[in-house]
Amino acid sequence: MRQVDVLLAGYAADHQHPFNRLMHRVCVPAIVVSLLGLLACVPVPQAWRAVAPAVNWSGVLVAGALGWYLWLSPRLAAGMAVATILALLLVASLARLPGPLWLASGIVFALAWIGQFIGHAAEGKRPSFLRDLRFLLVGPLWLLAGLYGRLGLRV
């Protein structure tokens, strides 16, 4: 069995309750967007700005995550690249709103994690990432794999 299939099955096993699944469909994308927003606010080393002024910590996370997704499943990595572009465009839009991006991102991040834990309380299981930190990156992949399945696409 492929590693991606093992990870998706392990994640799915901890997310059987319909309410928990609903919470994840809402909260996982919110966490991704808010995390990218938070990371975009963290200053990067001066040397980075001299070489690549647009690079920030969210870009570093995205590059690493997409590389891992590509290793797991090129098909899912392609979908995650599209989803990531949409998330980064949303972050850029949020950055143009009044008020600091870090504050809006921090509030969404906290509320979305509270939603996740409420979903897991309904499930009666601890979050998967407490067992294996890779599941922090598997959550978005699991949602995308579910969408692929509904569209009749292979993972």
C-alpha positions in Angstrom: 0.0 0.0 0.0 1.3 3.5 -0.9 2.3 5.8 2.0 -0.3 8.3 1.0 -3.1 5.7 1.3 -1.8 4.6 4.8 -1.8 8.2 6.0 -5.2 9.0 4.6 -6.7 5.8 6.0 -5.2 6.6 9.4 -6.6 10.1 9.4 -10.0 8.9 8.2 -10.1 6.4 11.1 -10.0 9.3 13.6 -12.7 11.2 11.7 -15.8 9.1 11.4 -18.4 11.2 13.3 -20.4 13.4 10.9 -20.1 16.5 13.1 -16.3 16.0 13.4 -16.1 15.7 9.6 -18.1 18.9 9.2 -15.9 20.8 11.6 -12.9 19.6 9.7 -14.3 20.7 6.4 -14.8 24.2 7.8 -11.8 24.5 10.2 -9.0 22.9 8.3 -9.1 25.4 5.5 -9.5 28.2 8.0 -6.4 27.0 9.9 -4.4 26.8 6.7 -5.3 30.3 5.5 -4.8 31.8 9.0 -1.5 30.0 9.5 -0.3 31.4 6.1 -1.4 34.8 7.2 0.4 34.5 10.6 3.6 33.3 9.0 3.5 36.0 6.4 3.7 38.5 9.3 6.9 37.0 10.8 10.0 39.0 9.7 12.5 37.1 7.5 16.2 37.5 7.7 17.6 40.5 5.9 19.7 38.3 3.6 16.5 36.7 2.3 15.0 40.0 1.4 18.1 41.0 -0.5 17.9 37.9 -2.7 14.1 37.3 -2.9 12.1 40.2 -1.5 8.7 38.4 -1.8 9.8 35.4 0.2 8.3 35.0 3.7 7.8 32.2 6.2 4.5 31.2 4.6 6.3 30.6 1.4 8.8 28.4 3.2 6.0 26.3 4.7 4.2 26.0 1.4 7.4 24.9 -0.5 8.1 22.2 2.1 4.5 21.0 2.3 4.1 20.9 -1.5 7.4 19.0 -1.8 6.2 16.4 0.7 2.8 16.2 -1.1 4.6 15.7 -4.4 6.5 12.8 -2.9 3.3 11.2 -1.5 1.1 11.7 -4.6 1.7 13.9 -7.6 -2.0 14.1 -8.3 -2.8 15.4 -4.8 0.2 17.7 -4.9 -1.2 19.3 -8.1 -4.6 19.9 -6.4 -2.8 21.2 -3.2 -0.8 23.6 -5.4 -4.1 25.1 -6.7 -5.6 25.2 -3.3 -2.5 26.8 -1.9 -2.6 29.5 -4.6 -6.2 30.2 -3.7 -5.3 30.4 0.1 -2.4 32.8 -0.6 -4.7 35.0 -2.7 -7.1 35.0 0.2 -4.3 36.0 2.6 -3.3 38.8 0.2 -6.9 40.0 0.2 -7.1 39.9 3.9 -3.9 41.9 4.2 -5.6 44.8 2.4 -8.4 45.0 5.0 -8.2 47.5 7.8 -6.4 46.2 10.8 -3.3 44.1 11.2 -3.2 40.8 9.3 -1.6 39.0 12.3 -4.6 39.9 14.5 -7.3 38.7 12.1 -5.2 35.6 11.3 -4.6 34.9 15.0 -8.3 35.1 15.8 -9.3 32.8 13.0 -6.5 30.4 13.9 -7.7 30.2 17.5 -11.4 29.8 16.7 -10.7 27.2 14.1 -8.6 25.1 16.5 -11.4 25.4 19.1 -13.8 24.1 16.4 -11.4 21.2 15.7 -11.3 20.2 19.3 -15.1 20.5 19.6 -15.3 18.1 16.7 -13.0 15.7 18.3 -14.9 15.8 21.5 -18.0 14.7 19.5 -15.9 12.0 17.9 -14.6 10.8 21.3 -11.0 10.6 19.9 -7.9 12.7 20.3 -6.7 14.6 17.3 -4.5 12.5 15.0 -1.6 14.9 15.2 -1.1 14.1 18.8 -0.1 10.6 17.7 1.9 11.7 14.6 2.8 15.3 13.7 2.6 14.5 10.0 -1.2 14.5 10.4 -1.0 18.3 10.6 -0.2 18.2 6.9 -2.5 15.2 6.2 -5.7 17.1 7.2 -5.8 19.3 4.1 -4.7 16.4 2.0 -7.6 14.3 3.4 -10.1 17.0 2.5 -8.7 17.2 -1.0 -8.7 13.4 -1.4 -12.4 13.4 -0.4 -13.1 16.0 -3.1 -11.2 13.9 -5.6 -13.3 10.9 -4.7 -16.6 12.9 -5.2 -15.3 14.1 -8.6 -14.2 10.6 -9.6 -10.5 11.5 -9.7 -7.8 9.1 -8.5 -5.5 10.0 -5.7 
